[in-house]
C-alpha cells in the first residue's frame, strides 16, 4: 500500500528530472533552489491552513478516532516543517560563513 502512495512522486521525479537538469545547465542552481523553497513555503502554508481547518472539524465531531488521526497528522507535519526550517537556516549560515572565509584570504 505504501508503494502505491509513493509511486506518484517517483513518476513525477522521473519525468521532471531531465527538465530540471536542463534548467540547471541553463540558469544555475541558485534560482532553482530559490524557486523550490518558494514553492515549498507556499505548500507548507497551504497545508497548515488546511490541516488546522480539518483538525478543528475533527475535534467538533466528537469522534475520538478522527480527532486522534487529525492531531497525529498535524504533529507529523509540524515535525517535518521544523526540520526543513532548520536545514534552510543552516544552509544560509554555511553560505554566509563561506563568503566570510573567502574574503579573509
Beta strands, then each sheet from edge to edge (+ up, - down):
end
